[in-house]
Amino acid sequence: MRIRATVAAVTGALALSAFAVPAAQAAEPKVPADIAAASEVLHADSGRSAFAGAVDGEAIALNATFSSVKVNNGKNIAVGTTNLVKVPVSFTLTHGQEVDIHAADFFAGVELYRGASFEETAFFFDSNDATCTDSSATVASCKATVEIDPFALLNEDAGSWKAAAFAVAFNGEDPENPNLDNVGVAVKDPTNSFKLQRYSKLTVNASPEPVKKGKTITVTGKLSRANWDDNKYHGYTNQSVKLQFRKKGSDTYTTVKTIKSNSTGELKTTVTASTDGYFRYSFAGTTTTPAVNAAGDFVDVR
């Protein structure tokens, strides 16, 4: 069970099941209010929906397909400790002429999830209801946004995630209490895979400044990353980090040596002063943590 030290916020229809607890609470999947009813229908068969066993019927196949699904412009997603991350998603929706994608009770979007499949997710975030622009009578280009709140995440969530595109047509049924026999559903799963990563930071300080040629320069720094369990930054320990140097007037960094961060993420090494230039640390990243470069620190060699 997912447990946070603080109460996780819930939105939309999920708020109906929220209640106060004294110390901890299982974090809930994140579903925007405008698409909450559609999400309930989509997950009715998985047992994760309030509709499971509470409404009649079984959703029917909707004449709609998805293509060209994009998540975050094809890049991994890095999340820090406090800032809400807004992830752009887009897709092409092809549908039958009988499907009114602009009806008030038609919803389409993208779900980002961790788990084996759309049917078996460990945790997920849904987009808002997509805005779709017709390119023909049966094809539309759709855009939406998935909001990822770091306070909803745990460290266990870092790593491989997938995406699925979905559409739900209520066809005149009450979204709060539908007869599913009249509700159309289309899902494409998976559409994408990506990494959800703990945002990383890297610092550097080269001293003394200025320094005489041939003397020793000490280069310190720290590699840290977001901890979603307590929403603070902690040192990333025992990680290989490159010390790089760029000569004054050059645009290219070259690797001087590779060292490892210590038990608190601290970095420290020495080099011999030879010419004016910039030192930086460079971290290549891991599955759970993105690559990061420190800003170069200039040393005047005299």
N, C-alpha and C positions, 0 to 999 in steps of 0.2 A: 504493500500500500504506500502511496505517495504521502509523505507527511512533511509539513512545513512548521517551522517554529512560530510563524505568525499566520494569522488567518488569511487565506488566499481570497482575492476578490472574484466574484462571479458576475456574469452579465447575462442579459436577456432572460430566456425562460429558465435557465439554470439557477437564477437567483431564487426561484421559488423553492428550491430544495436546500438553500443555505440556512444555516442556523448557528447561533453562537455556541462556542465551546470554550472551556477555560484556558487551554494551553496550546492545542495543536489541532490541525484539520487537514484532511486529505485535499490536495490541490485539485481543482476541477479543470477539465478541458475548457478552452476559451472560445466562446461562440458569440459573435456580435448579435445584438438584439434584433437587427433587421433580418437575420437569417436563422434565428433560433428554432422556429417551427420546422423549417426545412431540414435542419440538422437532426431534429428529433425523429423525423420520418426516415432519414438516411440511416440512422443507427438503431432503428426499432428492432431489427433482427439480431443485433449484437447483444441486446440486454442492457446497453448503456443509455437507453432512451427512456424518458418518462412514458412514452407511448407503448413500450414493450408490454404486451399482455393487457393493455388498458384500452386499446381501440380495436375496431373490427377490421377484418380484411387483410389483404396483402398488396403492397404497392405493385403497380403494373409497369411494364417497360415503356419508357418515354422515347419517342422517335427523335433522338438527338445524339450527336457524337461530338467528340472534342479532338482538336489537333493543335499543333504549334503552341503547346503549353509552356510558358516561361515563368520561372520563379527567381526573383531577385536578379534578373538579367543574366542568369546562368552562373552566378557566383554563390559561394558558401555564405552563410549568415552568421555574423559575430554579434553576440549580445553581451552587454556590460552588466553593471550592478543596479543601475537606477533608471536609465533612459529607455522609454518605450521605443522599440524598433519597428518601423513601418516597412513591410516587405512588399514590393510591387509584384503582382502576378497578372498574367494575361493569357488569353487563349482564343482560338477560333471555334465558334459554336455553329455546327451545321445541323439543321432540323427540318422536319417535315413541314409542309405548308399549313397543316392543321394545328401546329404548335405555335401558340401566341407567346413569344418570348417577352413581349412588352406588357403582358397582363399583370395586374397588381398582385396576383397570387402565383406568379412564376418567379423562381429564384435559381440563380446559378452562381458558382464560385469555385474556390480551390481550398482543399484542406491539406495542411502540412501536418504530418504525423510521424511519430516514432513507433515502430512495431513491424510485424510481419506483413501486414496488408491493411487496407482500408477497413476490412471486417474485424481485424484483430490488432487494434492500436493500443499502445501503452499510454499514450498521451497525444493530444492534438490541438491545433489552432485552426479555426476556420476563418476564411476571408469574409469581408462584408459582401452584400449582394452586389454582383458585378454590374457595371454599366456597359451595355452592349449597343454597338452601332451597326446597323444593317449595311452590308456590302452587296447583298442581293435579297431576294424574297426568302431565301432559305439559309443564308450564311451571314454571320455577324462576328464582329471583332469585339471582344469583351475584356474589360480591365477591372481589377479589384485590388484591395490591399489587405494583407494579413498583419495584424498588430501582435507583436510578441512582447509580453511584459516579463522582465527578468524576475519579478517577484512571484511569478507563477512557475518558475523553473527550479529544478534541482540539479546538482552536478551530474547525476545519473542520466540526465537528458542530453548531455553533450555527446556528439558523435553522428552516426548515420541516420538521416531522416528521409522520408519520401513525400511525394505529393500526389493527390488525386483530384481530378476535376469532377464536378457534379452539377446536376440540374434537377429541380423538383417543380412539377406543375400540379397545383392543388385542384385545378379544374372546377372551381366553384365550391369546393369543400371548405368547411371551417378549419383554418390552419391549427386551431387550438384543440379541435376534436374531430378529426377527419375520418371518413370511411376510406380506408386505404385502397379499397378496390377501385376507387375512382381517381387515385393520385398516381401521376406518372413520375418515374424516377430513372435517371440515367447517370451512370458513374463510369469513369475511366480510371483504372488503377493498375499499377502506378503510372504516373505521367513523367515524373522526374525523381532524381535522387540527389541529395546534397548533404553537406555537413552543417549541423548547428553547433557553433563553437563558442567557447568562453573567451571573451575579448581579452587581448593581451596588451601589456605595456612593457616598454624597454627603455632604460635610461643609460647615459654614459657621462663620465667626467674624466678628462685627461689632465693630469697635473704633474709638475708645476707649469705655470704659464706666466711669462715666457720661460724657455729652458735653453741651456747651452747645448750645442751639438755634441753628441757623444755621451751626454748624461742620461740618466734613467727617467723615463716617463711611466707613471703609474696610472693605469686605466681602470676605473671602477664603474660599477653600474648595478642595475637590478632588473631581473625578469619577473614579472608578476602577471597574474591573470585573474579574471573574475571568478569569485566563488559564489555560486547561486544558492548555496545552502544558508549563507549568512549575509549575502549581498555586500561583501567587502572584497578588496583585492588582497591576494596572498602571494608570496613568492612561489615561483614555479621551480621546483627543486630538481637537481641532477639532470639538467638539460644541456645539450651541446649548443654553444653559442659561438659565433665567429666574431673575432675582432678584425675589423676592416679599416683600411686607410686610403684616403684620397688626397693626392698632392694638390697644393694650391694651384689653381688654374686648370685643373682636370675635372672631368665630369664622371670619372670612373673609380669605383672603389675596388680594391683588391684585398684578398684575405691575408692577414698577417699570421694568425694562428687560431686554433679552436680550443676553447676551454669549456668547463662545465659549471653551471650554477651550483651554489652550495645549498645547505639545508634550509636556508631562508630565501633562496633565489638570488642572493648577492653574487656579483661577478668581480674578479680582481685579477689583474695580470700586469706585467711590466714589459716595456720595449725600450730600445735605445733611440734617442732623438737623432734624426738625420736631416730632415727637411721640413719646411712649413707644410701644414696640411691638416686634414680633418680625420679624427678617429670616431668610429661608431661600432656598436655591437649589432649583430644581425642574427635573428632567430628564424629558422626555416619553417617552424610550425609543426604541429602534430595533428592527428585526427580530431582531437577535441579542442585544439587551440590554434588560432591563425598565426601565420608568419607576421613578423614585425621587425622594423628597423628603427634603431634609435636615431635621433637627429644628430648630425655630425658635430663634434666638439673640436674647435680650431686650436691648434698649438703653434705658437710662434717660436721657431727654432733660430737661435742667434749664434 
